[in-house]
Amino acid sequence: MAEAPAASDATERTQELDELNALESLLAPDFQAIAVSAAHVCGTPIALVNLVAEDRQYVKGRAGTDLTGMNPPVPFCEHTVAGRRTLEVADARADPRFRDDPIVTDPPRVRSYTGTPMITSQGNALGTVCVMDHRPHRLDAAQHQALRTLATHAVTLIELHGRAHQAEEVVRRLHALQQLKNQFLRNVNHELRTPLTAIRSYLELVREGGLDEATEKHFLQVVERNGDRMLRLVDMMLLMASLNAQTATFTPARVDLSGLARQAVELSGPAARLKGLSLNLHALGRVEVWADTEQLCTALLQVLDNAIKFTSRGGAIDVVVTAGPEPEVEVHDTGIGVESDDLRRVFDDFYRTPQAEEQAAQGTGIGLSIVEKIMEMHGGSARMESEPHEGACIHLTLPAPRGGPTVPGPAGGRVAADEAGSGPEYQKKK
């Protein structure tokens, strides 16, 4: 038995089968009807409509057999797909390519085969419409034409079903996106209205007068704090828009990742102390990366803000900088964690986890999305590992600096947000 020739479009075929969702539903009525018609027109006891992908054959329609799939595929069909034209074997026992194959020597003891490839509009041969007999058999011209017509009909159905599935998926995604946008608008409305209401109320009290100097100063500080909150939100939305439009400034240079992480930890220290959190940096030396200092610092601050927001009072946040082939910052927290189903969505635009909604946590769902976009701008990546109620770890990975690997520097040690060198030693999570 000779091996089937390798199909030139094997990779493209598998990809298109996946795009068309063709392998999700097998033995569909439409394809069953095509198989029955092929057997009837060609006067054979067996007919198949089948797809070939990744060394396996999938049956979409059948007549005269209970086959649902074969691994490896029937050699006749492999040859048909590879040859991309009709294959007719009048007597398999007389053909050295097939005479020793189990499908010929053992039940169902196929003696003759005729198959036509199903070639899509993209030019990939997805599979075959074929007929088989237990005796030597040769089709006439009319039967050959009928088989080609049925193969064309079958591949058209596959493409139509695939496009329908893609359209349904697009509608589903648009609906989900609309829901996210609606949620985003509600969140923005809340995030803007709350500080605006506070600003207006405190300014009215100040304008009415009669306040002692200390109270008036306190009220003005509240106004300033809420104004800063609004400004940060506007800045975030503008940054999100520029990242999506790929117009954000990007001026990379050699940067010490450890120093940048230390700066972010120091800036986040007051917020951590306000919640009684332990915030520690673990960076053993200088780690050089090729990065835009301002953008990367923004990403680090967003990740730290997220960790602080979802870590309960008394918890801990550890920032770990590692060198290696790909420099990385890991931010571990002991917060509420994220369900596994939500992990793939936490970096989506406007997405907020159910836990964030339940806790009515501040935010618009764009923080981690901004982080991912900034990392992609650098040629790096962002990912999260988490278990519910067991905290989360966000990994920010960057490429090594241009012109060489990471350059080690003097030992940097660990810096805590509240006091340098304080706090327990941290063991990196595996």
N, C-alpha and C positions, 0 to 999 in steps of 0.2 A: 504493500500500500504506500503510495507516494504522498508526501506531505503536501497540504494545500499551499499554493503560493500566497505570500503575504500581500494583503490589500494595501494599495498606496494611500488610501484615505482612512486608515483604521482609526487614527486619533481624531480626525475631523468627524468621522461617522459617529464615534462614541459621544463626542461633544454635542453633535446635532441631536442624537437620540435623547440626550439629557435635556437639551433646550426644548425639545418638542414634548417632553414628559411621556415619551412613547412607551417606556417600560413599566410605567406605574399601573396601567390597567391592561391585563392580558385576556385573551379569549373573549373579545368584545363581539357583540352580535353582528355588527357591520362586517367584520373581518371573517366571522364564521360563515356568513352568507357568500363572501367571495371564495372561500375555500370549497364550499359545497358546489358553487357554480363551476369552479375550475375542474373539480372531479367529474361533474356531469358532462361538461363540454368536451373534455379530453378523454372520457371513457376510462378513467382509472379509479381504483378503489381508495386511493389515498391522495389527499391534497393538503398543503400547508400554506399559511401566510405567516412568515416568521422573520424575526429580526436577529441580526448577528452583532454582538458587542462583547469585547473583552473576553474572547475565547469561550463564549457561551451563546447558545441559540435560544431565543424566546419566542414562543408560539402565540401569535395574535388570533389566528383562526385555524381550524382543522376540520377534516372530514375523513372518516374511515380509520381513525387512530385516536388514542388517548394521550398522546405526547403533549407535555406542557413546556418542556425545555430540555435541552441537551448540553452537557458539558463533558467533552468538547463538542462543538457543533457537528452536525451531519457533514461529512466531507464534500458531498455534492454541492451543498449550499455555500460552503466556504469557497469552493472553486468558482461558483457562479458570481459571488460577491467580488472576489478578487479579479475575475476576468471582466466584470462589468458588462456582460452580454449573455444572451440565452445559452444555456448549456443543455445538451441532450445526450444522454447515455442510453443507447438502445438496449445494451446487454452488459450489465455491470460485471458479470463473471468473466467476460471477455476483455475487460478494460483493466490493465495493470494498475491504474491509479486507485481503483475501488474494489477489486475482486476479493481482497483479504480483509476488508473492513467489516466489523461486527454487524453493521446494519445490513450487509449483504450475506454474510455467512450464517448469521443467527436471526431469529425473528426480529423484525417482520420479513426478513429475507427479500429485500428489495432487489429486483432484477433490472428495472428500467427507471430512469429519472429524466424529467425535463423541468428546468427552472429558469425564471426570468428575474433579473435583479430589479429591485425597487429603487430607482435613482431620483433623488429629490431635486428641487429647483436650485439647490446649492451645489449639486453635482456629486453628492455622496450616495453610495450604494448602501442603504440601510439593511437590506435583507432580500428575501426572495418570495415570489409566489411560485410554488412548485407542485408537481404531480408525480406520483410514484406508483409502480405496478409490481406485482409478484411474478410477472412474466416479461419476456422481451417485448418491447413496445416502442413504436416510433410515431410521433404525432404528424398529422398532415399540415399543410400550409394554413388552412383555416383555423385549426386548433392552436397553432403557434401564434397566430394573430390574436386569437381570443385570450390566450395566456398573457400576451404583452398588454392587451387592453385592461385585463383584470389587475395586472401589476401596476399600471398607471393609475387605475382607480384606487388601489390600496394605498399607494404612496400619497395620493391627493388627500385621502381621508386622514392619514397620519398627520400630514401637514396642517389640515384644517383643524383637527382635534388639538394639535399642538398650539396653533395660533389662538384657538379659543381659550385654552388653558392659560396662555401668556396674557391674553386680554383680561381674564378673570383675575390673574395675579396683579396686573397693573391696577385694575379697579380696586382690589383689596388694599394695595399699597397706597393708592391715592386716598382711599377712605381713612386708612390709618394715619397718613400724613395730615389730612384735614383735621382729624381728631387731635393730633399733636399740636397743630397750629392753634386750634381753638383753646387747648389747654394752655399753650404758651401765652396767648392773648389774655386769658383770664389771670395767669400768673403775673404777667407784666402789669396788668391793670391793678392787681393787688399790691405788687412791689412798688408801683409809682404812687398809687392813691394813699397807701399807709403813711409814707414819709411826708407827702404833701399835706395830708390832714394834720399830722403832728406839727409841721412847720406853720401852717395857717393858725392852728389853735394857740401855739405858744407865742406867735407874733401878735395875735390879738390881745393876749394877756399882757404882753410887754407894752403894747400901744395904749392900753387902758390906764397904765401907770399904777402908782400906789404900791409897787413892789420894792422890797429892800434890795440893796446892791447885790448881795450874794444870790438871792433868788433870781433876779434879772440875769445875772451872769450865767447861772445854771440853765435858765430857759434858752438863752442865746446859744449855749453849748449844745443843747438838744437840737436846736434849729440847724446849727452847723453840722452836727453828726448826721442828721437826716438828709441835709443837702448833699453831703459827701456820699451817702448811700445811693441817692438818685443819680449822682454823677457817675459812680462806679457802674451802675446798671446801664446807663446810656453808653458809656465807654465799651462795656461788654458787647452790647448789641451792635455798635459800630465796628468793633473788631470782628465779630461773627460775620457781618456783612462783607467786610474786606477780605476775610479768609475764604469765604464762599466764592467771591468774585475774583480771587487770586490777585488782589491788588494790595495786599498787606505788605508793608515794608519788610525787607529781608536783607540784612547786611551782615553776613556771617564772618567770623574770624576765629582764631584759636582762643578758646575760652577754658578756664579752669572750672570743671563741673563741680568739684568739691567746694570751691569758693562761692560759686553761684548758689549751690544748695544751702551753704551756711547763711548766705544773705537772705534767702527765702525763709529759712527757719527763724532767723532773727526778726524779720518783718512779721511773721505769723505768731511770734511769741506772745504778744499781749492778748490776742484772741484765745490762745491756748490757756494762758494763765487765768483768764476770766472764767473759764470752765473747769479750772482745776486739773488740767491735763498735763501729763508729762510729755514733752516734745524734745526728742533727742536726735542729734545728727551723728552718724557713724561714717567717717571718711578718713581712711588711713593715709592718704597722701594726695598729691596733685593728680588730677585726671583730666587730661586735655581732650576737648572735643571741638568740632567745627560747628559753630552755632552763632545765632543772633542772640546776643545777651538779653536784650529787652524781651524778645518773644519767648525765649526759653524760661526766663524768670517768671513771666506771666503764666506759663504752663505750670511751673512748680508751685506758684502761689495758689492757682486754681485747685490743684490736687490737694494741697495742704488745707485750703479752705473747706474742701469737701470732707476731708478726714475729720477736721475739727467739728464741723457741723453735725456729723453723724456718729461721733464718739461721745458716750455718756460721761458725765462728770466723774473724775477720778481715773479715767482711762489713760491709755498711752498711745503715742504716735512716734514711730521710729523711722527716720530717713536714712537710707543706706546708699552710699555711693560706691560702685564697684568699677574696676577697670576692665580687664579682659579684652578679647578681640572687639567686642562692642560695648562701649561704656554704658552704664545704666544707673538710673536712680530708682530705688524702690521705696515706696511710702507705705508702711504697714500701720494699721490702726486696730484698735480693739472695739470698734463700733458695732453697729447693728448688722452689718454685712448685707449681702445681696443674694437673692434667690438665683439658682443656676439659670432659670429661664430668662432672667433679666440681664445676665452678664453680657450677652451679645448685643444688647440694646443700650447699655449705659452711655455709649459714646455717640448715640444718634442725636441729631438736632432736636431740641425741645423735649427730649424724653426725661421723665421723672419716674423713679421706681415707686411701686405701691407703698413701700415703707416711708418714702419722702412725703407722699400724699397723706398717709395716715398720721404722720407726725406734724403735718402742716409746716414743714421746714421751709425756710426762705429759699428762694431760687427760682429760676425760670427754665431750667433744663438745658442750658447751653454751655455750662462750665466745662464739663468733660468733653463735650463736642469740640469746643475751642482747643482743649488740650490735644486731642487727637489730630486736629488739623495743623496745629503748630508742629507736632512731632513729624507728621507727614511732610510738611514744608522742609524739614531738616533732613529728610530721607530716613527718618527713624520710625518708631512705632510706639503705641500706647496700648496696654492691655491690663485687664483686671482679673485677679483671682479672689474668690470670696466664698464663704459659707455663711448662711443665716445665723446671726447671733454670735459669730466667731470672728468678726472683723473682716477687713478687706486689705488687699495689697495691690497697689497700682505700680506697674513697671513702665518706666519711660526709658526706651532704648535709643541710643544715638550712634551714628557711624563714627569711627575713629577719625581724628583730624587728617586732613589731606597731607600727603607727603610722608606718612609714616604712622606707626602705631601709637597708642597712648604713651605719653611721657611720664614716668613716675617722678614724684617730687618728694619733699621732706614729709615726714609723718605729720598728719594733721590732727589725729586724735578724734575724740568725740566732744561735741559741743551741745549742751542742753539749752533749751530755750530760757529756762529760769536761772541757771547757773552753770558756767562752763565746768565740765568734768564731773558733774553730779549725776546721780541716778545709777541704776544697776546696769551691768554690762549686758549687751544685747546679742543674742544668738540669731543669726540669719535664718529665716524660715526656709525649709526645704520644699 
